[in-house]
Amino acid sequence: MALTRGAGAKPMTAVLQIAVTGAGSSGAETRVVGKPASLSIGAYEIARGTLPLPEGFRASQATITVLDRPDGRQLGMRVLYVK
């Protein structure tokens, strides 16, 4: 995930949260939420990571949210649909 801010912006601390929604092995809709990852964003930041999913899980959507702190104010969000 590439995160950008205005050129010359002072670095700010933030938290990246990812949640994946899809069908579990039983076919029921399931949501898997990863641990919040702290980061510092200057003009740009490249965030990398993985989220282990349960056996037989079929993802349909990933939601990536940037917050000012854990359970804090939302600074940005993207929804990615998985096919």
Secondary structure, DSSP 4 states (H G I P E B T S, - for coil): -EEE--TTPPPEEEEEEEEEEEE-TTS-EEEEEPPPEEEEESSEEE--------TT-EEEEEEEEEESSTT--EEEEEEEE--
